[in-house]
Amino acid sequence: MKSGAGTDKKLTSSWAQQTQMVRAGTLRSDFGEMSEALFLTSGFSYETAEEAEARFDGRAEGFTYSRQSNPNLAMLQERMALLEGAEVGRATGTGMAAMTAALLAGLRAGDHVLGARALFGSCRWLLDELLPRYGIETTIIDGTDIDAWKKGVRPNTKIFFMETPANPTLEIIDIRAVADVAHENGAKLVVDNVFATPILQRPMALGADIVCYSTTKHIDGQGRCLGGMVLCDKAWDEEVLYPYYRHTGCAMTPFNAWMMHKSLETLSLRVHAMCDNAEKAAFAIADRLDDVRHPVLDTFKQQNLALSQMDRGGTMVVFEVPGGREQAFRFLNNLEIVDISNNLGDSRSIATHPWSTTHKALAEETRLELGITPGLIRLSVGLEDAKDLVGDILKAFDKAGI
């Protein structure tokens, strides 16, 4: 079976987003459990050989093997598809598994990918290193320059790939404008929507064809499980994504899918509360530093575009300390509430030094070109009391001489 059946889609599609996050995609067993059950099984049995044959050739509904689908994956995928406005979702083991599937599933030797330069470090590695190994051409451009997308297109261009807001610089790309260029040239637009989440930004409504997530981030939101998600239309799934998904074994585990599915119930509440805190932190930091980035700040150069695509400015605040790596480390080491980590989207606030961690694998000149400097700090704002959080940041500033 390609995907499990959940609640009636005609009914759930008419519900408000928060109702969908609590109620959509539920599969109940004969026990009538209120909380969705956990199906820790690798395979499934059949009443007859004829039933097994019918499931495998698609004539009968039902599950066959958890590498292909499982009730927990089916519930998560249906709920995520509804939130995104997609026809199909495929849950993967990690966020990078989702990004890799979105690219490799639809490409072959001789094809061309046009990618925005501001991407998560591992995503840049896919374009710079992995795809060329298999004869797939790639071109990296300034994603904010629409003319660069137009000029970068080749007759063999199959995919446009971008992330907005970008990790870690918060660079914003005009999704609708890039989607128009892609479609005019017969290409698909793939958008990494991790920073914005489906709560704040819906790329498919702006023309994107495929949307990817690391569900490890806000969707789990509590630092517990790894996961990813690829969302698309039914035709691309059947022709391109599902065969790759089925045969390469990149599916999420049932336990992680169960955790993610339960976390979606509170996703909107958490994201909006984190946005509230991020705005307060951004204003407080802007009183100390010149280079502070968050769309709520009037000094954010792409404020109009960001807020035209996103419902709010997001949960991330990025800033640069003037003393480079040494001062950045002093700041990080003097934080008492905020954790030093490379994760983001957690209920706990996290500070990251991208130069030495998440983007360290990129060449120094590439990091500088992207605006990733030794003094840059990425702050993922969590759910602590805003007064405590801002106080912790300002005390660390004082001790770091900022």
C-alpha positions as CSV (number, residue, x, y, z in Angstrom):
1,M,0.0,0.0,0.0
2,K,1.3,3.5,-0.9
3,S,-0.4,5.4,1.9
4,G,-2.7,4.6,4.8
5,A,-6.2,5.8,5.0
6,G,-7.1,8.2,7.8
7,T,-10.0,10.5,8.6
8,D,-12.1,11.5,5.6
9,K,-10.1,14.0,3.6
10,K,-13.2,15.9,2.3
11,L,-14.2,16.6,5.9
12,T,-10.7,17.4,7.2
13,S,-9.9,19.8,4.3
14,S,-12.7,22.1,5.5
15,W,-11.4,22.3,9.0
16,A,-9.3,25.2,10.3
17,Q,-5.6,24.6,10.6
18,Q,-5.6,24.1,14.4
19,T,-8.4,21.6,14.2
20,Q,-6.5,19.7,11.5
21,M,-3.4,19.5,13.7
22,V,-5.3,17.9,16.5
23,R,-7.8,15.7,14.6
24,A,-6.7,15.0,11.1
25,G,-5.1,11.8,10.0
26,T,-6.2,9.7,12.9
27,L,-6.4,5.9,12.5
28,R,-8.2,4.1,15.4
29,S,-7.9,0.4,16.0
30,D,-10.8,-1.7,17.2
31,F,-10.0,-0.7,20.8
32,G,-11.2,2.9,20.1
33,E,-8.1,4.5,21.7
34,M,-8.2,8.3,22.2
35,S,-4.5,8.8,21.7
36,E,-3.2,7.3,18.5
37,A,-1.7,3.9,19.0
38,L,1.9,3.1,18.3
39,F,2.4,0.4,15.7
40,L,5.9,-1.1,16.3
41,T,5.8,-3.7,13.5
42,S,8.0,-4.3,10.5
43,G,5.4,-6.2,8.5
44,F,1.7,-7.1,8.3
45,S,-0.2,-10.3,7.9
46,Y,-3.0,-11.2,5.4
47,E,-6.1,-13.3,5.8
48,T,-5.5,-15.0,2.4
49,A,-2.9,-15.2,-0.3
50,E,-5.3,-13.4,-2.6
51,E,-5.5,-10.5,-0.1
52,A,-1.7,-10.2,-0.1
53,E,-1.6,-10.2,-3.8
54,A,-4.3,-7.5,-4.0
55,R,-2.4,-5.3,-1.6
56,F,0.8,-5.6,-3.4
57,D,-0.7,-4.8,-6.8
58,G,-2.7,-1.9,-5.4
59,R,-6.2,-3.3,-5.8
60,A,-6.8,-3.5,-2.0
61,E,-6.2,-1.0,0.8
62,G,-3.9,-2.0,3.6
63,F,-0.2,-2.1,4.7
64,T,2.5,-4.4,3.5
65,Y,5.8,-3.5,5.0
66,S,6.9,-0.5,7.2
67,R,9.7,0.4,4.8
68,Q,6.9,1.5,2.5
69,S,4.2,2.6,4.9
70,N,2.9,2.0,8.4
71,P,-0.2,3.3,10.3
72,N,2.0,5.8,12.2
73,L,3.6,7.1,9.0
74,A,0.3,7.3,7.3
75,M,-1.2,9.4,10.1
76,L,1.7,11.9,10.2
77,Q,1.8,12.1,6.4
78,E,-1.9,12.9,6.0
79,R,-1.8,15.5,8.7
80,M,1.3,17.2,7.3
81,A,-0.2,17.2,3.8
82,L,-3.3,18.9,5.0
83,L,-1.2,21.6,6.8
84,E,0.9,22.2,3.7
85,G,-1.9,22.1,1.2
86,A,-0.2,19.2,-0.5
87,E,-1.8,16.0,-1.9
88,V,0.9,13.7,-0.6
89,G,3.5,13.6,2.2
90,R,6.4,11.1,2.6
91,A,8.0,10.9,6.0
92,T,11.8,10.2,6.0
93,G,14.3,9.3,8.6
94,T,16.0,12.7,8.8
95,G,15.7,16.1,7.3
96,M,18.6,15.5,5.0
97,A,17.0,12.3,3.8
98,A,14.1,14.4,2.8
99,M,16.2,17.0,1.0
100,T,18.2,14.2,-0.8
101,A,15.0,12.4,-1.8
102,A,13.5,15.6,-3.2
103,L,16.5,16.1,-5.4
104,L,17.8,12.6,-6.4
105,A,14.3,11.0,-6.9
106,G,13.7,13.2,-10.0
107,L,17.1,13.5,-11.4
108,R,19.5,11.5,-13.6
109,A,22.8,12.0,-15.3
110,G,22.8,14.9,-17.7
111,D,20.1,16.9,-15.8
112,H,20.8,20.3,-14.3
113,V,19.9,21.8,-10.9
114,L,19.8,25.6,-10.2
115,G,20.3,26.3,-6.5
116,A,20.3,29.4,-4.3
117,R,23.7,30.0,-2.7
118,A,22.3,30.4,0.9
119,L,21.5,26.9,2.0
120,F,22.1,24.8,5.1
121,G,25.7,23.5,4.9
122,S,24.7,19.9,4.1
123,C,22.3,21.0,1.4
124,R,25.1,23.0,-0.2
125,W,27.2,19.8,0.0
126,L,24.5,17.9,-2.0
127,L,24.7,20.5,-4.8
128,D,28.5,21.1,-4.7
129,E,29.7,17.5,-4.1
130,L,27.1,14.7,-4.3
131,L,25.1,15.5,-7.4
132,P,28.1,16.1,-9.7
133,R,29.5,12.7,-8.8
134,Y,26.5,11.2,-10.6
135,G,26.7,13.4,-13.7
136,I,24.1,15.9,-12.5
137,E,25.1,19.5,-13.3
138,T,24.6,22.2,-10.7
139,T,24.8,26.0,-10.7
140,I,24.8,28.1,-7.6
141,I,23.4,31.6,-7.8
142,D,22.3,34.5,-5.6
143,G,18.8,33.4,-4.9
144,T,17.6,37.0,-4.1
145,D,18.3,38.0,-7.7
146,I,15.4,36.9,-10.0
147,D,17.4,37.7,-13.1
148,A,20.1,35.3,-11.9
149,W,17.4,32.5,-11.9
150,K,16.4,33.5,-15.4
151,K,20.0,33.6,-16.7
152,G,21.0,30.3,-14.9
153,V,18.4,28.2,-16.7
154,R,19.6,25.6,-19.2
155,P,17.6,23.4,-21.6
156,N,18.4,20.5,-19.2
157,T,17.3,22.3,-15.9
158,K,14.9,20.1,-14.0
159,I,14.9,21.5,-10.5
160,F,15.2,24.9,-8.8
161,F,16.3,24.5,-5.1
162,M,16.0,27.1,-2.4
163,E,15.6,27.8,1.3
164,T,13.8,30.8,2.6
165,P,14.4,32.2,5.2
166,A,18.0,30.9,4.7
167,N,20.0,29.1,7.4
168,P,21.7,30.9,9.1
169,T,21.6,34.4,7.6
170,L,17.8,34.8,7.2
171,E,18.1,35.7,3.6
172,I,14.7,35.9,2.0
173,I,13.9,34.7,-1.6
174,D,10.7,35.7,-3.5
175,I,9.0,32.3,-3.8
176,R,6.3,33.3,-6.2
177,A,8.7,35.0,-8.6
178,V,11.1,32.1,-8.6
179,A,8.2,29.6,-9.1
180,D,7.1,31.6,-12.1
181,V,10.6,31.3,-13.7
182,A,10.8,27.6,-12.9
183,H,7.5,26.8,-14.5
184,E,8.1,29.0,-17.5
185,N,11.1,26.7,-18.1
186,G,9.5,23.4,-17.3
187,A,11.3,22.9,-14.0
188,K,10.1,22.0,-10.5
189,L,10.7,24.3,-7.6
190,V,11.8,22.6,-4.4
191,V,11.6,24.7,-1.2
192,D,13.2,23.9,2.2
193,N,10.7,25.5,4.6
194,V,12.3,24.5,7.9
195,F,12.8,28.0,9.4
196,A,9.3,29.2,8.6
197,T,7.4,26.0,9.4
198,P,4.0,25.4,7.8
199,I,2.5,27.7,10.4
200,L,4.1,30.8,9.1
201,Q,4.7,30.1,5.4
202,R,3.1,27.9,2.9
203,P,5.3,27.7,-0.2
204,M,2.8,25.7,-2.3
205,A,0.3,28.5,-2.1
206,L,3.0,30.7,-3.6
207,G,3.8,28.2,-6.5
208,A,6.3,25.7,-5.1
209,D,6.0,22.2,-6.4
210,I,7.8,20.3,-3.6
211,V,8.3,21.4,0.0
212,C,10.7,19.7,2.4
213,Y,11.2,19.8,6.2
214,S,13.5,18.6,8.8
215,T,10.8,17.6,11.2
216,T,13.5,17.3,13.8
217,K,13.2,21.0,14.3
218,H,9.9,22.8,15.2
219,I,7.6,19.9,14.3
220,D,9.1,17.7,17.0
221,G,10.2,20.8,18.7
222,Q,11.5,19.2,21.9
223,G,14.8,17.8,20.8
224,R,13.7,14.1,20.9
225,C,13.5,12.6,17.4
226,L,15.1,12.8,14.0
227,G,12.8,13.0,10.9
228,G,12.0,14.7,7.6
229,M,9.1,15.2,5.2
230,V,8.7,15.7,1.5
231,L,5.3,17.1,0.3
232,C,4.2,17.1,-3.3
233,D,1.3,16.4,-5.7
234,K,0.0,12.9,-6.3
235,A,1.3,12.6,-9.9
236,W,5.0,13.4,-8.9
237,D,4.7,11.1,-5.9
238,E,3.5,8.2,-8.0
239,E,5.9,8.7,-10.9
240,V,9.0,9.9,-9.1
241,L,9.1,10.0,-5.3
242,Y,7.3,6.9,-4.2
243,P,9.5,4.5,-6.2
244,Y,12.6,6.1,-4.8
245,Y,11.1,6.1,-1.3
246,R,10.1,2.4,-1.5
247,H,13.3,1.0,-2.9
248,T,15.9,3.1,-1.0
249,G,14.5,2.6,2.5
250,C,14.5,6.2,3.7
251,A,11.2,5.9,5.6
252,M,10.8,7.3,9.1
253,T,10.5,4.8,12.0
254,P,7.0,4.2,13.3
255,F,8.0,5.5,16.8
256,N,9.4,8.8,15.5
257,A,6.3,9.2,13.3
258,W,4.1,8.7,16.3
259,M,6.1,11.3,18.3
260,M,5.9,13.9,15.4
261,H,2.2,13.2,14.9
262,K,1.5,14.0,18.5
263,S,3.8,17.1,18.4
264,L,1.7,18.6,15.6
265,E,-1.1,19.1,18.0
266,T,0.8,21.9,19.7
267,L,2.9,23.2,16.8
268,S,0.9,26.4,16.2
269,L,0.8,27.2,19.9
270,R,4.6,26.7,20.3
271,V,5.6,28.5,17.1
272,H,3.5,31.6,17.9
273,A,4.8,31.7,21.5
274,M,8.4,31.4,20.2
275,C,7.7,34.2,17.7
276,D,6.6,36.4,20.6
277,N,9.8,35.7,22.5
278,A,11.9,36.1,19.3
279,E,10.5,39.6,18.7
280,K,11.3,40.7,22.2
281,A,14.8,39.3,22.0
282,A,15.4,40.9,18.6
283,F,14.5,44.4,19.9
284,A,16.6,43.9,23.0
285,I,19.7,42.8,21.1
286,A,19.2,45.6,18.5
287,D,19.7,48.1,21.4
288,R,23.2,46.7,21.8
289,L,24.3,45.7,18.2
290,D,24.1,47.2,14.8
291,D,23.8,43.9,12.8
292,V,20.7,42.2,14.1
293,R,18.4,40.3,11.8
294,H,14.8,39.5,12.3
295,P,11.9,40.6,10.0
296,V,10.1,42.5,12.8
297,L,13.0,45.0,12.9
298,D,12.7,47.9,10.5
299,T,16.4,47.6,9.8
300,F,15.9,44.2,8.3
301,K,16.5,44.9,4.6
302,Q,14.0,42.4,3.3
303,Q,11.3,43.1,5.8
304,N,8.5,43.8,3.2
305,L,9.2,40.6,1.2
306,A,9.5,38.5,4.4
307,L,6.3,39.6,5.9
308,S,4.4,39.4,2.5
309,Q,5.3,35.6,2.4
310,M,5.3,34.8,6.1
311,D,2.5,35.4,8.7
312,R,5.2,36.5,11.2
313,G,8.9,37.0,11.4
314,G,9.8,33.6,12.8
315,T,11.6,32.1,15.8
316,M,15.2,32.9,14.7
317,V,17.3,35.9,15.6
318,V,20.7,36.3,13.9
319,F,23.3,38.9,15.0
320,E,27.0,39.6,14.6
321,V,29.3,40.5,17.5
322,P,32.1,42.9,16.5
323,G,34.9,40.9,18.1
324,G,34.7,37.9,15.8
325,R,35.1,34.3,16.9
326,E,36.8,35.1,20.3
327,Q,34.0,37.4,21.4
328,A,31.3,35.1,20.0
329,F,32.8,32.3,22.1
330,R,32.9,34.5,25.2
331,F,29.3,35.4,24.7
332,L,28.3,31.7,24.2
333,N,30.3,30.5,27.2
334,N,28.6,33.1,29.5
335,L,25.0,32.0,28.7
336,E,23.3,30.4,31.6
337,I,19.8,29.7,30.3
338,V,20.3,29.5,26.6
339,D,22.0,26.2,25.5
340,I,24.9,26.0,23.0
341,S,23.9,23.5,20.4
342,N,23.6,23.1,16.6
343,N,19.9,22.2,16.7
344,L,17.0,24.7,16.3
345,G,13.3,25.0,16.6
346,D,13.4,23.5,20.1
347,S,11.2,24.5,23.1
348,R,14.5,25.5,24.7
349,S,16.5,28.5,23.4
350,I,19.6,27.5,21.5
351,A,22.6,29.6,20.4
352,T,24.8,28.4,17.5
353,H,28.1,29.6,16.1
354,P,27.6,28.6,12.4
355,W,31.2,29.4,11.4
356,S,32.6,26.6,13.6
357,T,29.7,24.1,13.5
358,T,26.8,23.9,11.1
359,H,28.6,25.5,8.1
360,K,32.1,24.5,9.0
361,A,32.4,22.1,6.1
362,L,32.0,25.0,3.6
363,A,35.1,26.6,2.3
364,E,36.0,29.8,4.1
365,E,35.5,31.9,1.0
366,T,32.0,30.4,0.6
367,R,31.1,31.1,4.2
368,L,32.1,34.7,3.8
369,E,30.3,35.0,0.5
370,L,27.1,33.9,2.2
371,G,27.6,36.4,5.1
372,I,28.6,33.7,7.6
373,T,31.4,35.4,9.6
374,P,33.3,34.3,12.7
375,G,31.2,36.7,14.7
376,L,27.8,35.5,13.6
377,I,25.5,34.0,16.1
378,R,22.2,32.2,15.3
379,L,19.7,32.3,18.1
380,S,16.8,29.8,18.0
381,V,14.3,31.3,20.5
382,G,12.3,28.9,22.7
383,L,9.5,29.0,25.2
384,E,11.3,30.3,28.3
385,D,9.9,33.4,30.1
386,A,10.9,36.3,27.8
387,K,12.2,38.4,30.7
388,D,14.5,35.6,31.8
389,L,15.6,34.9,28.2
390,V,16.5,38.6,27.4
391,G,18.2,39.0,30.8
392,D,20.4,35.9,30.1
393,I,21.4,37.3,26.7
394,L,22.2,40.8,28.0
395,K,24.2,39.4,31.0
396,A,26.3,37.3,28.5
397,F,26.8,40.4,26.4
398,D,28.1,42.3,29.4
399,K,30.5,39.5,30.3
400,A,31.7,39.3,26.7
401,G,32.3,43.0,26.5
402,I,29.6,43.6,24.0
